[in-house]
Amino acid sequence: MARVIVIGGIESTYRNAQVLHDLGEDIVMFYTRGEHSPGWEGVAMIDESLYPFASRVPKTIVQGNINDHVDEMRALTPDVIYSLGWQQIYRKRLLETAPVIGIHESLLPEGAGAVPIANAILHGQEKTGITLFELDGGMDTGPIIAQLVGRLDPRVADATALYNEAMDLEARILRMYVPHINDGTAPRIPQDFTRRTEYGKVDWNAWPADVVARAKVYPYA
């Protein structure tokens, strides 16, 4: 068991935090978004009653920038910080507090950046999946711990189906690798940046209507 901080505020955050709690991790603080934070709409859609951990661990509502809470985090002496759905860049002091582990819903180094599931659909990717990695201050540039490839084809599936599949994969990968993260045996594989593709925010008007219809559904609706 490790002392962990969880940062995030979307459905996958809650599902993954519940996995950590079920694994016996000691969630010493759950930082989530307040209604004045970027991405609040995701938190507003969450039914916390579905996630028992949420009523059993300390919670901090972040109305401003997560980096303003670094002193609080350091006082909690976490072993690991899990970044599980957040829209702000972590500064050096936060990254130095403890190893920061994240999950990106693409197969890094391909699909780095914003809205990876929607972008996989829009760009006609043949496959996608999820990457467990350590954050290093860049945009999805840190060393890879593990990846799982999804079965669904982004050229056919919609964003809701891909997101649900990604959350199932995320639960699996956490169950597989949290013990190794805790005992220091989890791999850290440098990314091959010659294969990197990078996405930005989506201009929905720039894509064919039939493709947008598959991509612009939950969680991007």
Buried (B, 14 or more C-beta within 10 A) or exposed (E): EBBBBBBBBBBBBBBBBBBBBEBEBEBBBBBBBEEEBEBBEBBEEBEEEEBEBBEEBEEBBBEEEBBEBBEEBBEBEBBBBBBBBBBBEBBEEBBEBBBBBBBBBBBBBBBBBBBBBBBBBBBEBEBBBBBBBBBBBEEBBBBBBBBBEBEBBBBEBBBBBBBBBBBBBBBBBBEBBBEEBBEEEBEEEEBEEEEBBBBEEBEBEEBEEEBBEBBBBEBBE
